[in-house]
Amino acid sequence: MANSGALILLISLVLLAGAAYIRREPGHADGSFADTHLHFFMHDAYDGPRPTAALIVTGREPLPLPSDDGATGGQATSSSPRRFGDIAVMNNALTEGPERGSVRVGTAQGFTVRVAEHGAVNDLSLHLVLEAGEYGGSSLAVKGRVDTGAAVRESIIVGGTGRFRFATGYALSRSYDYDVANGGVVEIDVYVQLRLV
């Protein structure tokens, strides 16, 4: 009995000593993080005199959809101009408004890979490089599964550079005036937590 009491006391002391050495991560309570909302429009153009996006790798035709009894043999029907395995790169303007002549605030640079056999689902890797304002010279890294058929798509902010170093958060994108074949305008809202250093 005395040994178990001593063991409990020893374990308690070790846990207390360990807790004293654990560095507590700062949070909202001490004001070391700031929540920031950014809003802009991305101009994605696959055609025209100055395209800003390009299909680099053409994927394969979708496999036939299985029939109701589980057997394959149906036709692969897809109205999308994109294919499974397509890889597209982009270097798109970010602007304050949806109009082409709107004030430019940065560039969206990255790539997407079509990962769905049927449907418009892409794996997105994107850098939002800001060129103007208080965040000029800083960038955010965005990663996500993007279903272009959804009204609102959510991606995660996995980090950043400059003023966005250690940033975390998420981005919501919506088609403003967009079609998969030609591109168009995508509205983007970014909600990010910035560590104040």
N, C-alpha and C positions, 0 to 999 in steps of 0.2 A: 504494500500500500504506500509506504514511504517512497519507494522507488518510482512508482507511477506519478506521485505528486511532484517529485523532483524532475522527472522527465517532462511533465506538462510545464513546469516553471522554466526549464531550459529551452523548450520549444518556443514558449512565449517570448523569452528574452531574445532568441535568435530572430524571430519574426519582427519584434520591435526594432532591433538593431538594423535589420535589413530594410525596414520601412524608412528609417532615418536616412539611408543612402539612396533611396529611389528618388530621382528627380521628378517632380510633379510637372506635367506638361501644362503650360499656361493656357488659359481659356478665356471665354467671354467675361467671366466674373472679374478678372483683373484688368480687363480692357486691352489685352494684348492681341486681339483679333478684331478685324473690321469686316463687316459684310458689305459687299459691293455688287451693284447691279449694272451691267453693261447691255446696251441695246444697239444693234446695227443690222444692216442688210447686206447679204452676200450676193454678188452678181456672178452667176455661173454661165458661161457661154461655150457651147460645143461647136458652134458654127459662126458664120459671119466673117467680117474682115479681120477681127482681132480676137480669136478664140482664147479663152482663159482656162479651159479644161480640155483634156484629150483622152480618148480611149486608147490605152497603150497595149493592152492584151485583150484579144477577143476570146471569150469563153466558148463553151460548147452549147449546143441546143439542149433544152431541157429533155430529160427522159420522159417517156410516156407516163401519164398518170395511171395508177392502178384502177381497175374497174371495181365495181361493188363487191365482187366475189374475191377480191384480193389479187387476181391475176393481172399482169400487165398486158398491154396490147392496145390500149387506147392511144389516141393521138396526143402528141405533146403540143398543147395549145398554149401559146403565149402571145399576148398583144404587145408585150414590152419590147423595145428595141435593144434591151440589154439581155445578156446571157449569163448563165451560171459560170463563175470564174472570171468574168470581166474585171479588168483592173483599169481604173481611170485616175489620172493625176489632175491637180488643180492648182492654180495660182490666181485666185479670184479676189476682186476688189471688195473691201468692206466699206460701206458708206453709212452716213447718218440717216438717210432717207432711201426709199425704194427707187427713186428716179436715177437714171444713168448719170445725170449731171450733179447729183447730190455730193456734198462734201465727203471726200475720201478720208477715212480714219485708219485704214490698215489693209492688210492682205491675209487671206485665208490660203494657206499652203499645205498640201497633203495629198492623200490618196484614199480611194475606196476600193474594196474588193467585193464583188457580188457573191454572197455566200449562201443564198437560198436557191434551191433547185427550182422552185416555183414561187413567184412573188418577187417583190422588190426590196429585199433585205441586203444591206451592205455592212461590212466591217469598215469603220471609219477611223482614220488616223490623221489628225489635223492640227496645225499650229495657227493660232490667231495672232498675227504679228501686228501690234498697234504702232502707228507711225505718227500720231498727233495727240495733242492734249497731255494731261498729266501722266498718262501711261505710255507715251511715245517711247519707242525703243524696247518695250517689254513685250513678252508673248505668253500665251496660254497654250498648254498642250491638252487636246481634246481626244478622247477615245470613246468608241461606242458601237453598239449594234443599232443601225439606223434602218427602220422600215419606212421607206419613202411613200408607202401607201397609207401610213397613219397620218392623222391630222396634225398631231404634235409628236415630235421625236425627242427623246431625252438621251443625252450623252454625258459622260463624266469629265470633269476637269481633273487631270492627273498631276498637274504641276505647272510650272511656268518659269520665266526668266525675268530679270530686272525687278520691277516693282511687284511682280507676281511670283517671286521666289517663294516656295512652300505653299502655294495656293492650292485650295481644294474647292470643289463645288460641282455644279452641273450646268449644262446648257440645254435650252429648249429651242428647237427649230421648227418652223412652219413654212410651208410653201406659200409664198406671197403671190407670185405669178410664175409658175414653173411647170415644165413638162420634161420627162426623162430624156426624150430624144434630143431636144435642143438646149436645155438648161433654162435659165431664167433667174428669178430673184427669190431668195430664201431669207426670211426674217429670223433673227437669232437673238435670244435673250440669254445672258450669262449671269449666273448667280454664284459669286465666288467669295470665299473667306480668305482674307489676306492677313498674314501674320505681320504684326507691327514690330519691326526690328530697329 
